[in-house]
Every structure is written in C-alpha cells, then in structure tokens.
Amino acid sequence: MKAGIHPENYRTVIFRDISNDEEFLTRSCAPSKETATFSDGNEYPVIKVEISNSSHPFFTGKMKFVDTAGRIEKFQNKYARKKK
C-alpha cells in the first residue's frame, strides 16, 4: 500500500451478518460504536450487515425471504382484498 493515501481510521473490523450470525474479519473505514471479541481472541469494532455472501440466495442457492422492516406485511396490508 502507498503511504498516506488511506484514511487514518482504516482499521481491522468484524462484519457480522445479523440474519445468520456469521462473522468475518476485514479492514474498513466504516464507523462503529460496538466492539466484540473475534475467534482469534482480539477485540475489534463490529459492523452489522443484513445480507452477506453467507446468507444471500445467489451464493447459498437457497431462496428465502429476508424481512427486516416488515416490508411483506406492509405490502400485504396495502394490497389486500377488501371483503364486501
């Protein structure tokens, strides 16, 4: 890496997939207030993601609904047939 081209807060972080609790270690500038201990015994900042390669249907070959904000219920309520 060239010296002086990366931000000062470029550090090692844990990315945690909240849909299946998988974790992987990489480097990032993304801010985080939370920390956790990784399997190597060291403590790192944690960044939570909704979908990663361990839960995305393209990479897993499994189709599943990921409903984090009640989107399916909102759609069903909006377009539900009204009884007469």
N, CA, C and O atoms as a Maestro MAE file, in Angstrom:
{
 s_m_m2io_version
 :::
 2.0.0
}

f_m_ct {
 s_m_title
 :::
 protein
 m_atom[336] {
  # First column is atom index #
  i_m_mmod_type
  r_m_x_coord
  r_m_y_coord
  r_m_z_coord
  i_m_residue_number
  s_m_chain_name
  s_m_pdb_residue_name
  s_m_pdb_atom_name
  i_m_atomic_number
  :::
  1 25 0.834 -1.183 0.000 1 A "MET " " N  " 7
  2 3 0.000 0.000 0.000 1 A "MET " " CA " 6
  3 2 0.878 1.245 0.000 1 A "MET " " C  " 6
  4 15 1.944 1.278 0.615 1 A "MET " " O  " 8
  5 25 0.409 2.249 -0.694 2 A "LYS " " N  " 7
  6 3 1.105 3.522 -0.668 2 A "LYS " " CA " 6
  7 2 0.863 4.208 0.664 2 A "LYS " " C  " 6
  8 15 -0.241 4.147 1.205 2 A "LYS " " O  " 8
  9 25 1.861 4.843 1.183 3 A "ALA " " N  " 7
  10 3 1.720 5.563 2.445 3 A "ALA " " CA " 6
  11 2 0.958 6.864 2.214 3 A "ALA " " C  " 6
  12 15 1.173 7.555 1.218 3 A "ALA " " O  " 8
  13 25 0.064 7.187 3.148 4 A "GLY " " N  " 7
  14 3 -0.626 8.459 3.125 4 A "GLY " " CA " 6
  15 2 -1.865 8.551 2.252 4 A "GLY " " C  " 6
  16 15 -2.444 9.632 2.143 4 A "GLY " " O  " 8
  17 25 -2.300 7.453 1.619 5 A "ILE " " N  " 7
  18 3 -3.490 7.546 0.771 5 A "ILE " " CA " 6
  19 2 -4.742 7.009 1.455 5 A "ILE " " C  " 6
  20 15 -5.848 7.249 0.970 5 A "ILE " " O  " 8
  21 25 -4.602 6.298 2.556 6 A "HIS " " N  " 7
  22 3 -5.748 5.755 3.265 6 A "HIS " " CA " 6
  23 2 -6.109 6.635 4.458 6 A "HIS " " C  " 6
  24 15 -5.230 7.243 5.069 6 A "HIS " " O  " 8
  25 25 -7.386 6.705 4.788 7 A "PRO " " N  " 7
  26 3 -7.786 7.485 5.963 7 A "PRO " " CA " 6
  27 2 -7.154 6.928 7.237 7 A "PRO " " C  " 6
  28 15 -6.762 5.763 7.298 7 A "PRO " " O  " 8
  29 25 -7.067 7.776 8.238 8 A "GLU " " N  " 7
  30 3 -6.439 7.342 9.486 8 A "GLU " " CA " 6
  31 2 -7.232 6.270 10.198 8 A "GLU " " C  " 6
  32 15 -6.649 5.461 10.921 8 A "GLU " " O  " 8
  33 25 -8.556 6.234 10.017 9 A "ASN " " N  " 7
  34 3 -9.367 5.258 10.726 9 A "ASN " " CA " 6
  35 2 -9.537 3.959 9.930 9 A "ASN " " C  " 6
  36 15 -10.451 3.188 10.223 9 A "ASN " " O  " 8
  37 25 -8.701 3.700 8.951 10 A "TYR " " N  " 7
  38 3 -8.720 2.440 8.209 10 A "TYR " " CA " 6
  39 2 -8.156 1.365 9.124 10 A "TYR " " C  " 6
  40 15 -6.957 1.340 9.402 10 A "TYR " " O  " 8
  41 25 -9.033 0.471 9.594 11 A "ARG " " N  " 7
  42 3 -8.639 -0.484 10.629 11 A "ARG " " CA " 6
  43 2 -9.301 -1.835 10.393 11 A "ARG " " C  " 6
  44 15 -10.185 -1.959 9.546 11 A "ARG " " O  " 8
  45 25 -8.879 -2.828 11.130 12 A "THR " " N  " 7
  46 3 -9.468 -4.154 11.066 12 A "THR " " CA " 6
  47 2 -10.784 -4.156 11.839 12 A "THR " " C  " 6
  48 15 -10.842 -3.677 12.972 12 A "THR " " O  " 8
  49 25 -11.842 -4.695 11.227 13 A "VAL " " N  " 7
  50 3 -13.165 -4.737 11.851 13 A "VAL " " CA " 6
  51 2 -13.806 -6.105 11.611 13 A "VAL " " C  " 6
  52 15 -13.391 -6.860 10.732 13 A "VAL " " O  " 8
  53 25 -14.824 -6.400 12.413 14 A "ILE " " N  " 7
  54 3 -15.624 -7.603 12.239 14 A "ILE " " CA " 6
  55 2 -16.920 -7.194 11.541 14 A "ILE " " C  " 6
  56 15 -17.612 -6.284 11.997 14 A "ILE " " O  " 8
  57 25 -17.248 -7.861 10.441 15 A "PHE " " N  " 7
  58 3 -18.551 -7.693 9.816 15 A "PHE " " CA " 6
  59 2 -19.414 -8.871 10.266 15 A "PHE " " C  " 6
  60 15 -19.036 -10.027 10.075 15 A "PHE " " O  " 8
  61 25 -20.575 -8.580 10.863 16 A "ARG " " N  " 7
  62 3 -21.464 -9.623 11.376 16 A "ARG " " CA " 6
  63 2 -22.769 -9.600 10.580 16 A "ARG " " C  " 6
  64 15 -23.457 -8.581 10.519 16 A "ARG " " O  " 8
  65 25 -23.094 -10.743 9.972 17 A "ASP " " N  " 7
  66 3 -24.350 -10.905 9.249 17 A "ASP " " CA " 6
  67 2 -25.432 -11.186 10.291 17 A "ASP " " C  " 6
  68 15 -25.405 -12.230 10.942 17 A "ASP " " O  " 8
  69 25 -26.387 -10.261 10.454 18 A "ILE " " N  " 7
  70 3 -27.375 -10.405 11.516 18 A "ILE " " CA " 6
  71 2 -28.444 -11.441 11.198 18 A "ILE " " C  " 6
  72 15 -29.193 -11.834 12.092 18 A "ILE " " O  " 8
  73 25 -28.538 -11.900 9.940 19 A "SER " " N  " 7
  74 3 -29.540 -12.905 9.611 19 A "SER " " CA " 6
  75 2 -29.112 -14.316 9.988 19 A "SER " " C  " 6
  76 15 -29.965 -15.180 10.193 19 A "SER " " O  " 8
  77 25 -27.805 -14.570 10.084 20 A "ASN " " N  " 7
  78 3 -27.355 -15.915 10.463 20 A "ASN " " CA " 6
  79 2 -26.151 -15.909 11.410 20 A "ASN " " C  " 6
  80 15 -25.565 -16.962 11.661 20 A "ASN " " O  " 8
  81 25 -25.780 -14.754 11.932 21 A "ASP " " N  " 7
  82 3 -24.688 -14.592 12.904 21 A "ASP " " CA " 6
  83 2 -23.316 -15.056 12.424 21 A "ASP " " C  " 6
  84 15 -22.458 -15.395 13.239 21 A "ASP " " O  " 8
  85 25 -23.100 -15.075 11.117 22 A "GLU " " N  " 7
  86 3 -21.767 -15.349 10.583 22 A "GLU " " CA " 6
  87 2 -20.918 -14.092 10.732 22 A "GLU " " C  " 6
  88 15 -21.436 -12.979 10.639 22 A "GLU " " O  " 8
  89 25 -19.625 -14.263 10.960 23 A "GLU " " N  " 7
  90 3 -18.713 -13.136 11.114 23 A "GLU " " CA " 6
  91 2 -17.496 -13.338 10.234 23 A "GLU " " C  " 6
  92 15 -17.043 -14.463 10.025 23 A "GLU " " O  " 8
  93 25 -16.970 -12.231 9.718 24 A "PHE " " N  " 7
  94 3 -15.695 -12.291 9.016 24 A "PHE " " CA " 6
  95 2 -14.903 -11.035 9.319 24 A "PHE " " C  " 6
  96 15 -15.465 -9.975 9.595 24 A "PHE " " O  " 8
  97 25 -13.608 -11.172 9.264 25 A "LEU " " N  " 7
  98 3 -12.682 -10.106 9.632 25 A "LEU " " CA " 6
  99 2 -12.095 -9.492 8.366 25 A "LEU " " C  " 6
  100 15 -11.612 -10.201 7.483 25 A "LEU " " O  " 8
  101 25 -12.144 -8.161 8.290 26 A "THR " " N  " 7
  102 3 -11.571 -7.445 7.158 26 A "THR " " CA " 6
  103 2 -11.218 -6.038 7.609 26 A "THR " " C  " 6
  104 15 -11.317 -5.725 8.796 26 A "THR " " O  " 8
  105 25 -10.811 -5.197 6.687 27 A "ARG " " N  " 7
  106 3 -10.454 -3.818 7.031 27 A "ARG " " CA " 6
  107 2 -11.492 -2.872 6.450 27 A "ARG " " C  " 6
  108 15 -12.015 -3.108 5.361 27 A "ARG " " O  " 8
  109 25 -11.790 -1.793 7.183 28 A "SER " " N  " 7
  110 3 -12.812 -0.848 6.757 28 A "SER " " CA " 6
  111 2 -12.618 0.491 7.444 28 A "SER " " C  " 6
  112 15 -11.939 0.592 8.466 28 A "SER " " O  " 8
  113 25 -13.233 1.527 6.861 29 A "CYS " " N  " 7
  114 3 -13.270 2.868 7.451 29 A "CYS " " CA " 6
  115 2 -14.625 3.151 8.080 29 A "CYS " " C  " 6
  116 15 -14.811 4.206 8.686 29 A "CYS " " O  " 8
  117 25 -15.571 2.234 7.948 30 A "ALA " " N  " 7
  118 3 -16.930 2.454 8.434 30 A "ALA " " CA " 6
  119 2 -16.923 2.643 9.956 30 A "ALA " " C  " 6
  120 15 -16.224 1.927 10.671 30 A "ALA " " O  " 8
  121 25 -17.710 3.616 10.444 31 A "PRO " " N  " 7
  122 3 -17.737 3.872 11.895 31 A "PRO " " CA " 6
  123 2 -18.516 2.798 12.646 31 A "PRO " " C  " 6
  124 15 -19.454 2.207 12.111 31 A "PRO " " O  " 8
  125 25 -18.118 2.556 13.885 32 A "SER " " N  " 7
  126 3 -18.797 1.579 14.728 32 A "SER " " CA " 6
  127 2 -18.616 1.954 16.188 32 A "SER " " C  " 6
  128 15 -17.520 2.320 16.613 32 A "SER " " O  " 8
  129 25 -19.693 1.863 16.952 33 A "LYS " " N  " 7
  130 3 -19.623 2.143 18.385 33 A "LYS " " CA " 6
  131 2 -19.498 0.862 19.198 33 A "LYS " " C  " 6
  132 15 -19.180 0.907 20.386 33 A "LYS " " O  " 8
  133 25 -19.747 -0.281 18.561 34 A "GLU " " N  " 7
  134 3 -19.762 -1.574 19.225 34 A "GLU " " CA " 6
  135 2 -18.446 -2.314 18.992 34 A "GLU " " C  " 6
  136 15 -17.816 -2.153 17.948 34 A "GLU " " O  " 8
  137 25 -18.033 -3.126 19.971 35 A "THR " " N  " 7
  138 3 -16.855 -3.982 19.794 35 A "THR " " CA " 6
  139 2 -17.204 -5.400 20.216 35 A "THR " " C  " 6
  140 15 -18.152 -5.625 20.968 35 A "THR " " O  " 8
  141 25 -16.422 -6.352 19.720 36 A "ALA " " N  " 7
  142 3 -16.616 -7.755 20.076 36 A "ALA " " CA " 6
  143 2 -15.286 -8.479 19.944 36 A "ALA " " C  " 6
  144 15 -14.362 -8.001 19.285 36 A "ALA " " O  " 8
  145 25 -15.206 -9.626 20.574 37 A "THR " " N  " 7
  146 3 -14.010 -10.458 20.504 37 A "THR " " CA " 6
  147 2 -14.175 -11.461 19.369 37 A "THR " " C  " 6
  148 15 -15.175 -12.175 19.310 37 A "THR " " O  " 8
  149 25 -13.203 -11.515 18.475 38 A "PHE " " N  " 7
  150 3 -13.223 -12.441 17.348 38 A "PHE " " CA " 6
  151 2 -12.626 -13.769 17.791 38 A "PHE " " C  " 6
  152 15 -12.110 -13.873 18.903 38 A "PHE " " O  " 8
  153 25 -12.689 -14.778 16.944 39 A "SER " " N  " 7
  154 3 -12.200 -16.117 17.300 39 A "SER " " CA " 6
  155 2 -10.690 -16.152 17.557 39 A "SER " " C  " 6
  156 15 -10.196 -17.100 18.167 39 A "SER " " O  " 8
  157 25 -9.951 -15.134 17.102 40 A "ASP " " N  " 7
  158 3 -8.513 -15.093 17.371 40 A "ASP " " CA " 6
  159 2 -8.194 -14.536 18.757 40 A "ASP " " C  " 6
  160 15 -7.027 -14.478 19.146 40 A "ASP " " O  " 8
  161 25 -9.225 -14.124 19.510 41 A "GLY " " N  " 7
  162 3 -9.033 -13.632 20.867 41 A "GLY " " CA " 6
  163 2 -8.854 -12.129 20.984 41 A "GLY " " C  " 6
  164 15 -8.794 -11.604 22.096 41 A "GLY " " O  " 8
  165 25 -8.767 -11.428 19.871 42 A "ASN " " N  " 7
  166 3 -8.600 -9.971 19.888 42 A "ASN " " CA " 6
  167 2 -9.955 -9.274 19.785 42 A "ASN " " C  " 6
  168 15 -10.912 -9.833 19.250 42 A "ASN " " O  " 8
  169 25 -10.024 -8.056 20.300 43 A "GLU " " N  " 7
  170 3 -11.257 -7.281 20.262 43 A "GLU " " CA " 6
  171 2 -11.197 -6.287 19.101 43 A "GLU " " C  " 6
  172 15 -10.204 -5.583 18.918 43 A "GLU " " O  " 8
  173 25 -12.292 -6.245 18.314 44 A "TYR " " N  " 7
  174 3 -12.382 -5.384 17.148 44 A "TYR " " CA " 6
  175 2 -13.729 -4.667 17.128 44 A "TYR " " C  " 6
  176 15 -14.677 -5.122 17.769 44 A "TYR " " O  " 8
  177 25 -13.829 -3.550 16.402 45 A "PRO " " N  " 7
  178 3 -15.135 -2.916 16.191 45 A "PRO " " CA " 6
  179 2 -16.029 -3.836 15.357 45 A "PRO " " C  " 6
  180 15 -15.534 -4.593 14.521 45 A "PRO " " O  " 8
  181 25 -17.347 -3.772 15.583 46 A "VAL " " N  " 7
  182 3 -18.299 -4.623 14.867 46 A "VAL " " CA " 6
  183 2 -19.187 -3.764 13.975 46 A "VAL " " C  " 6
  184 15 -19.700 -2.730 14.403 46 A "VAL " " O  " 8
  185 25 -19.364 -4.204 12.730 47 A "ILE " " N  " 7
  186 3 -20.281 -3.573 11.799 47 A "ILE " " CA " 6
  187 2 -21.300 -4.625 11.395 47 A "ILE " " C  " 6
  188 15 -20.940 -5.684 10.882 47 A "ILE " " O  " 8
  189 25 -22.584 -4.328 11.631 48 A "LYS " " N  " 7
  190 3 -23.648 -5.283 11.333 48 A "LYS " " CA " 6
  191 2 -24.184 -5.056 9.927 48 A "LYS " " C  " 6
  192 15 -24.441 -3.924 9.517 48 A "LYS " " O  " 8
  193 25 -24.347 -6.164 9.195 49 A "VAL " " N  " 7
  194 3 -24.907 -6.116 7.853 49 A "VAL " " CA " 6
  195 2 -26.105 -7.052 7.788 49 A "VAL " " C  " 6
  196 15 -26.151 -8.059 8.494 49 A "VAL " " O  " 8
  197 25 -27.079 -6.717 6.935 50 A "GLU " " N  " 7
  198 3 -28.286 -7.534 6.828 50 A "GLU " " CA " 6
  199 2 -28.066 -8.765 5.952 50 A "GLU " " C  " 6
  200 15 -28.610 -9.832 6.237 50 A "GLU " " O  " 8
  201 25 -27.280 -8.625 4.899 51 A "ILE " " N  " 7
  202 3 -27.045 -9.733 3.978 51 A "ILE " " CA " 6
  203 2 -25.568 -9.762 3.614 51 A "ILE " " C  " 6
  204 15 -24.971 -8.731 3.306 51 A "ILE " " O  " 8
  205 25 -24.990 -10.951 3.653 52 A "SER " " N  " 7
  206 3 -23.604 -11.138 3.218 52 A "SER " " CA " 6
  207 2 -23.570 -12.345 2.284 52 A "SER " " C  " 6
  208 15 -24.616 -12.894 1.939 52 A "SER " " O  " 8
  209 25 -22.383 -12.755 1.881 53 A "ASN " " N  " 7
  210 3 -22.274 -13.912 0.997 53 A "ASN " " CA " 6
  211 2 -22.734 -15.206 1.676 53 A "ASN " " C  " 6
  212 15 -23.055 -16.175 0.989 53 A "ASN " " O  " 8
  213 25 -22.770 -15.236 3.010 54 A "SER " " N  " 7
  214 3 -23.205 -16.443 3.705 54 A "SER " " CA " 6
  215 2 -24.724 -16.552 3.819 54 A "SER " " C  " 6
  216 15 -25.233 -17.605 4.204 54 A "SER " " O  " 8
  217 25 -25.462 -15.480 3.490 55 A "SER " " N  " 7
  218 3 -26.920 -15.538 3.571 55 A "SER " " CA " 6
  219 2 -27.620 -15.125 2.282 55 A "SER " " C  " 6
  220 15 -28.836 -15.285 2.174 55 A "SER " " O  " 8
  221 25 -26.894 -14.602 1.306 56 A "HIS " " N  " 7
  222 3 -27.520 -14.155 0.055 56 A "HIS " " CA " 6
  223 2 -27.909 -15.363 -0.798 56 A "HIS " " C  " 6
  224 15 -27.106 -16.280 -0.970 56 A "HIS " " O  " 8
  225 25 -29.137 -15.373 -1.337 57 A "PRO " " N  " 7
  226 3 -29.598 -16.522 -2.116 57 A "PRO " " CA " 6
  227 2 -28.719 -16.853 -3.320 57 A "PRO " " C  " 6
  228 15 -28.617 -18.024 -3.685 57 A "PRO " " O  " 8
  229 25 -28.085 -15.872 -3.944 58 A "PHE " " N  " 7
  230 3 -27.224 -16.147 -5.091 58 A "PHE " " CA " 6
  231 2 -26.049 -17.035 -4.698 58 A "PHE " " C  " 6
  232 15 -25.683 -17.943 -5.444 58 A "PHE " " O  " 8
  233 25 -25.455 -16.781 -3.532 59 A "PHE " " N  " 7
  234 3 -24.285 -17.540 -3.099 59 A "PHE " " CA " 6
  235 2 -24.648 -18.837 -2.393 59 A "PHE " " C  " 6
  236 15 -23.878 -19.795 -2.452 59 A "PHE " " O  " 8
  237 25 -25.801 -18.898 -1.726 60 A "THR " " N  " 7
  238 3 -26.180 -20.091 -0.979 60 A "THR " " CA " 6
  239 2 -27.006 -21.062 -1.808 60 A "THR " " C  " 6
  240 15 -27.046 -22.255 -1.506 60 A "THR " " O  " 8
  241 25 -27.676 -20.559 -2.865 61 A "GLY " " N  " 7
  242 3 -28.525 -21.418 -3.675 61 A "GLY " " CA " 6
  243 2 -29.881 -21.669 -3.036 61 A "GLY " " C  " 6
  244 15 -30.662 -22.465 -3.557 61 A "GLY " " O  " 8
  245 25 -30.178 -21.019 -1.932 62 A "LYS " " N  " 7
  246 3 -31.447 -21.185 -1.228 62 A "LYS " " CA " 6
  247 2 -32.237 -19.891 -1.321 62 A "LYS " " C  " 6
  248 15 -31.700 -18.807 -1.094 62 A "LYS " " O  " 8
  249 25 -33.507 -20.010 -1.655 63 A "MET " " N  " 7
  250 3 -34.365 -18.840 -1.698 63 A "MET " " CA " 6
  251 2 -35.039 -18.696 -0.340 63 A "MET " " C  " 6
  252 15 -35.634 -19.645 0.170 63 A "MET " " O  " 8
  253 25 -34.942 -17.513 0.239 64 A "LYS " " N  " 7
  254 3 -35.629 -17.248 1.494 64 A "LYS " " CA " 6
  255 2 -35.964 -15.767 1.545 64 A "LYS " " C  " 6
  256 15 -35.305 -14.941 0.913 64 A "LYS " " O  " 8
  257 25 -36.987 -15.451 2.298 65 A "PHE " " N  " 7
  258 3 -37.381 -14.066 2.466 65 A "PHE " " CA " 6
  259 2 -36.635 -13.473 3.636 65 A "PHE " " C  " 6
  260 15 -36.607 -14.046 4.725 65 A "PHE " " O  " 8
  261 25 -36.031 -12.329 3.410 66 A "VAL " " N  " 7
  262 3 -35.374 -11.591 4.473 66 A "VAL " " CA " 6
  263 2 -36.230 -10.361 4.727 66 A "VAL " " C  " 6
  264 15 -36.219 -9.419 3.935 66 A "VAL " " O  " 8
  265 25 -36.964 -10.367 5.819 67 A "ASP " " N  " 7
  266 3 -37.895 -9.289 6.121 67 A "ASP " " CA " 6
  267 2 -37.422 -8.585 7.376 67 A "ASP " " C  " 6
  268 15 -37.722 -9.019 8.488 67 A "ASP " " O  " 8
  269 25 -36.687 -7.508 7.203 68 A "THR " " N  " 7
  270 3 -36.123 -6.817 8.352 68 A "THR " " CA " 6
  271 2 -36.956 -5.650 8.818 68 A "THR " " C  " 6
  272 15 -36.841 -5.233 9.970 68 A "THR " " O  " 8
  273 25 -37.798 -5.109 7.946 69 A "ALA " " N  " 7
  274 3 -38.546 -3.915 8.326 69 A "ALA " " CA " 6
  275 2 -40.043 -4.090 8.149 69 A "ALA " " C  " 6
  276 15 -40.767 -3.098 8.063 69 A "ALA " " O  " 8
  277 25 -40.531 -5.332 8.093 70 A "GLY " " N  " 7
  278 3 -41.952 -5.569 7.930 70 A "GLY " " CA " 6
  279 2 -42.444 -5.236 6.534 70 A "GLY " " C  " 6
  280 15 -43.607 -4.867 6.367 70 A "GLY " " O  " 8
  281 25 -41.591 -5.355 5.530 71 A "ARG " " N  " 7
  282 3 -41.956 -4.971 4.170 71 A "ARG " " CA " 6
  283 2 -43.063 -5.852 3.605 71 A "ARG " " C  " 6
  284 15 -43.957 -5.372 2.908 71 A "ARG " " O  " 8
  285 25 -42.996 -7.130 3.907 72 A "ILE " " N  " 7
  286 3 -44.003 -8.047 3.374 72 A "ILE " " CA " 6
  287 2 -45.373 -7.723 3.958 72 A "ILE " " C  " 6
  288 15 -46.366 -7.686 3.232 72 A "ILE " " O  " 8
  289 25 -45.430 -7.490 5.260 73 A "GLU " " N  " 7
  290 3 -46.700 -7.146 5.897 73 A "GLU " " CA " 6
  291 2 -47.248 -5.828 5.354 73 A "GLU " " C  " 6
  292 15 -48.452 -5.707 5.128 73 A "GLU " " O  " 8
  293 25 -46.390 -4.855 5.147 74 A "LYS " " N  " 7
  294 3 -46.835 -3.572 4.589 74 A "LYS " " CA " 6
  295 2 -47.443 -3.769 3.200 74 A "LYS " " C  " 6
  296 15 -48.481 -3.186 2.886 74 A "LYS " " O  " 8
  297 25 -46.801 -4.584 2.376 75 A "PHE " " N  " 7
  298 3 -47.305 -4.855 1.039 75 A "PHE " " CA " 6
  299 2 -48.643 -5.567 1.106 75 A "PHE " " C  " 6
  300 15 -49.583 -5.193 0.405 75 A "PHE " " O  " 8
  301 25 -48.737 -6.601 1.952 76 A "GLN " " N  " 7
  302 3 -49.983 -7.348 2.066 76 A "GLN " " CA " 6
  303 2 -51.116 -6.477 2.588 76 A "GLN " " C  " 6
  304 15 -52.245 -6.590 2.112 76 A "GLN " " O  " 8
  305 25 -50.840 -5.621 3.543 77 A "ASN " " N  " 7
  306 3 -51.877 -4.729 4.056 77 A "ASN " " CA " 6
  307 2 -52.302 -3.712 3.019 77 A "ASN " " C  " 6
  308 15 -53.483 -3.375 2.935 77 A "ASN " " O  " 8
  309 25 -51.379 -3.221 2.240 78 A "LYS " " N  " 7
  310 3 -51.680 -2.209 1.251 78 A "LYS " " CA " 6
  311 2 -52.526 -2.761 0.105 78 A "LYS " " C  " 6
  312 15 -53.440 -2.089 -0.372 78 A "LYS " " O  " 8
  313 25 -52.225 -3.986 -0.339 79 A "TYR " " N  " 7
  314 3 -52.887 -4.556 -1.495 79 A "TYR " " CA " 6
  315 2 -53.834 -5.714 -1.167 79 A "TYR " " C  " 6
  316 15 -54.223 -6.466 -2.061 79 A "TYR " " O  " 8
  317 25 -54.201 -5.861 0.092 80 A "ALA " " N  " 7
  318 3 -55.125 -6.928 0.488 80 A "ALA " " CA " 6
  319 2 -56.507 -6.658 -0.092 80 A "ALA " " C  " 6
  320 15 -56.942 -5.511 -0.199 80 A "ALA " " O  " 8
  321 25 -57.181 -7.725 -0.461 81 A "ARG " " N  " 7
  322 3 -58.548 -7.588 -0.983 81 A "ARG " " CA " 6
  323 2 -59.478 -7.287 0.164 81 A "ARG " " C  " 6
  324 15 -59.437 -7.936 1.209 81 A "ARG " " O  " 8
  325 25 -60.303 -6.312 -0.044 82 A "LYS " " N  " 7
  326 3 -61.243 -5.926 0.988 82 A "LYS " " CA " 6
  327 2 -62.515 -6.750 0.854 82 A "LYS " " C  " 6
  328 15 -63.044 -6.929 -0.243 82 A "LYS " " O  " 8
  329 25 -62.999 -7.250 1.994 83 A "LYS " " N  " 7
  330 3 -64.236 -8.042 1.997 83 A "LYS " " CA " 6
  331 2 -65.429 -7.104 1.881 83 A "LYS " " C  " 6
  332 15 -65.456 -6.046 2.511 83 A "LYS " " O  " 8
  333 25 -66.397 -7.485 1.090 84 A "LYS " " N  " 7
  334 3 -67.582 -6.653 0.891 84 A "LYS " " CA " 6
  335 2 -68.731 -7.101 1.745 84 A "LYS " " C  " 6
  336 15 -69.807 -6.504 1.695 84 A "LYS " " O  " 8
  :::
 }
 m_bond[335] {
  # First column is bond index #
  i_m_from
  i_m_to
  i_m_order
  :::
  1 1 2 1
  2 2 3 1
  3 3 4 2
  4 3 5 1
  5 5 6 1
  6 6 7 1
  7 7 8 2
  8 7 9 1
  9 9 10 1
  10 10 11 1
  11 11 12 2
  12 11 13 1
  13 13 14 1
  14 14 15 1
  15 15 16 2
  16 15 17 1
  17 17 18 1
  18 18 19 1
  19 19 20 2
  20 19 21 1
  21 21 22 1
  22 22 23 1
  23 23 24 2
  24 23 25 1
  25 25 26 1
  26 26 27 1
  27 27 28 2
  28 27 29 1
  29 29 30 1
  30 30 31 1
  31 31 32 2
  32 31 33 1
  33 33 34 1
  34 34 35 1
  35 35 36 2
  36 35 37 1
  37 37 38 1
  38 38 39 1
  39 39 40 2
  40 39 41 1
  41 41 42 1
  42 42 43 1
  43 43 44 2
  44 43 45 1
  45 45 46 1
  46 46 47 1
  47 47 48 2
  48 47 49 1
  49 49 50 1
  50 50 51 1
  51 51 52 2
  52 51 53 1
  53 53 54 1
  54 54 55 1
  55 55 56 2
  56 55 57 1
  57 57 58 1
  58 58 59 1
  59 59 60 2
  60 59 61 1
  61 61 62 1
  62 62 63 1
  63 63 64 2
  64 63 65 1
  65 65 66 1
  66 66 67 1
  67 67 68 2
  68 67 69 1
  69 69 70 1
  70 70 71 1
  71 71 72 2
  72 71 73 1
  73 73 74 1
  74 74 75 1
  75 75 76 2
  76 75 77 1
  77 77 78 1
  78 78 79 1
  79 79 80 2
  80 79 81 1
  81 81 82 1
  82 82 83 1
  83 83 84 2
  84 83 85 1
  85 85 86 1
  86 86 87 1
  87 87 88 2
  88 87 89 1
  89 89 90 1
  90 90 91 1
  91 91 92 2
  92 91 93 1
  93 93 94 1
  94 94 95 1
  95 95 96 2
  96 95 97 1
  97 97 98 1
  98 98 99 1
  99 99 100 2
  100 99 101 1
  101 101 102 1
  102 102 103 1
  103 103 104 2
  104 103 105 1
  105 105 106 1
  106 106 107 1
  107 107 108 2
  108 107 109 1
  109 109 110 1
  110 110 111 1
  111 111 112 2
  112 111 113 1
  113 113 114 1
  114 114 115 1
  115 115 116 2
  116 115 117 1
  117 117 118 1
  118 118 119 1
  119 119 120 2
  120 119 121 1
  121 121 122 1
  122 122 123 1
  123 123 124 2
  124 123 125 1
  125 125 126 1
  126 126 127 1
  127 127 128 2
  128 127 129 1
  129 129 130 1
  130 130 131 1
  131 131 132 2
  132 131 133 1
  133 133 134 1
  134 134 135 1
  135 135 136 2
  136 135 137 1
  137 137 138 1
  138 138 139 1
  139 139 140 2
  140 139 141 1
  141 141 142 1
  142 142 143 1
  143 143 144 2
  144 143 145 1
  145 145 146 1
  146 146 147 1
  147 147 148 2
  148 147 149 1
  149 149 150 1
  150 150 151 1
  151 151 152 2
  152 151 153 1
  153 153 154 1
  154 154 155 1
  155 155 156 2
  156 155 157 1
  157 157 158 1
  158 158 159 1
  159 159 160 2
  160 159 161 1
  161 161 162 1
  162 162 163 1
  163 163 164 2
  164 163 165 1
  165 165 166 1
  166 166 167 1
  167 167 168 2
  168 167 169 1
  169 169 170 1
  170 170 171 1
  171 171 172 2
  172 171 173 1
  173 173 174 1
  174 174 175 1
  175 175 176 2
  176 175 177 1
  177 177 178 1
  178 178 179 1
  179 179 180 2
  180 179 181 1
  181 181 182 1
  182 182 183 1
  183 183 184 2
  184 183 185 1
  185 185 186 1
  186 186 187 1
  187 187 188 2
  188 187 189 1
  189 189 190 1
  190 190 191 1
  191 191 192 2
  192 191 193 1
  193 193 194 1
  194 194 195 1
  195 195 196 2
  196 195 197 1
  197 197 198 1
  198 198 199 1
  199 199 200 2
  200 199 201 1
  201 201 202 1
  202 202 203 1
  203 203 204 2
  204 203 205 1
  205 205 206 1
  206 206 207 1
  207 207 208 2
  208 207 209 1
  209 209 210 1
  210 210 211 1
  211 211 212 2
  212 211 213 1
  213 213 214 1
  214 214 215 1
  215 215 216 2
  216 215 217 1
  217 217 218 1
  218 218 219 1
  219 219 220 2
  220 219 221 1
  221 221 222 1
  222 222 223 1
  223 223 224 2
  224 223 225 1
  225 225 226 1
  226 226 227 1
  227 227 228 2
  228 227 229 1
  229 229 230 1
  230 230 231 1
  231 231 232 2
  232 231 233 1
  233 233 234 1
  234 234 235 1
  235 235 236 2
  236 235 237 1
  237 237 238 1
  238 238 239 1
  239 239 240 2
  240 239 241 1
  241 241 242 1
  242 242 243 1
  243 243 244 2
  244 243 245 1
  245 245 246 1
  246 246 247 1
  247 247 248 2
  248 247 249 1
  249 249 250 1
  250 250 251 1
  251 251 252 2
  252 251 253 1
  253 253 254 1
  254 254 255 1
  255 255 256 2
  256 255 257 1
  257 257 258 1
  258 258 259 1
  259 259 260 2
  260 259 261 1
  261 261 262 1
  262 262 263 1
  263 263 264 2
  264 263 265 1
  265 265 266 1
  266 266 267 1
  267 267 268 2
  268 267 269 1
  269 269 270 1
  270 270 271 1
  271 271 272 2
  272 271 273 1
  273 273 274 1
  274 274 275 1
  275 275 276 2
  276 275 277 1
  277 277 278 1
  278 278 279 1
  279 279 280 2
  280 279 281 1
  281 281 282 1
  282 282 283 1
  283 283 284 2
  284 283 285 1
  285 285 286 1
  286 286 287 1
  287 287 288 2
  288 287 289 1
  289 289 290 1
  290 290 291 1
  291 291 292 2
  292 291 293 1
  293 293 294 1
  294 294 295 1
  295 295 296 2
  296 295 297 1
  297 297 298 1
  298 298 299 1
  299 299 300 2
  300 299 301 1
  301 301 302 1
  302 302 303 1
  303 303 304 2
  304 303 305 1
  305 305 306 1
  306 306 307 1
  307 307 308 2
  308 307 309 1
  309 309 310 1
  310 310 311 1
  311 311 312 2
  312 311 313 1
  313 313 314 1
  314 314 315 1
  315 315 316 2
  316 315 317 1
  317 317 318 1
  318 318 319 1
  319 319 320 2
  320 319 321 1
  321 321 322 1
  322 322 323 1
  323 323 324 2
  324 323 325 1
  325 325 326 1
  326 326 327 1
  327 327 328 2
  328 327 329 1
  329 329 330 1
  330 330 331 1
  331 331 332 2
  332 331 333 1
  333 333 334 1
  334 334 335 1
  335 335 336 2
  :::
 }
}
